[in-house]
């Protein structure tokens, strides 16, 4: 009788040690209340303005390409800027996007020194607004010019409990926090989904915001649409903290106990025979 009680106690210990927490599984789900959330994200949050240090590829075309050559100085059609749209530094050459055209760097005053037209200020302008200004100025020299402006160094950083930490370059200059986390291979099971930190530096000002991925209302946050240079930091949850504090041999102990329970059960069954 005593052996039977001992076997029961040991078995119960092993079972409770391996028991999963249903709530923990629910904590891994994103946007749990999406059906109750009104999407109100404003267009202005998704329209990034050009920042100092941005690398712009500006290409001018027209029916007669000889006419626009002066506006594409020092440029050959063989020149190509490659940006990685789908992966960071640890997975090179995946999803490479080629962008062709002369490259300009926005200086410390927010200016772009453009051939013939001179300095054009980009402060507080989106890519579309800047493109329209360049095109309007060019109409004095060219009939029906076409201007293409691409931002090729839109970079965000993802750190912490994700599967692929690193810097990620977005080819089209537009990305949401979900895009960035997708590029980073999603959060690990240890990532804290209700407290993702976004650090932003814009026009010399550093701000930060926290995102709860479990609450679909984060779609309306000003940090949902990312800006140039944003850093996303995913903290570890309590499970990771507990795992880090546990004895690394715990799993071995539990395995040993499980084997011992099985052995005791076999011995008891033999004695009963």
Buried (B, 14 or more C-beta within 10 A) or exposed (E): EEEEEEBEEBBEEBEEEEEEEEEEEEBEEBBBEEEEBEEEBEEEBBEBBBBBEBBBBBBBBBEEEEBBEEBBEEBEEEEEBEBBBBBBEEBEEEEEBEBBBBBBEBBEEBBBEBBBBEEBBBBEBBBEBBBBBBBEBBEEBBEEBBBBBBBBBBBBBBBBBBEBBBBBBBBBBBBBBBBBBBBBBBBBEBBBBBBBBBBBBBEEEEEEBBBBBBBBBBBBBBBBBBBBBBBBBBBBBEBBEEEEEEEEEEEEEBEEBBEEBEEBBEEEEEEEE
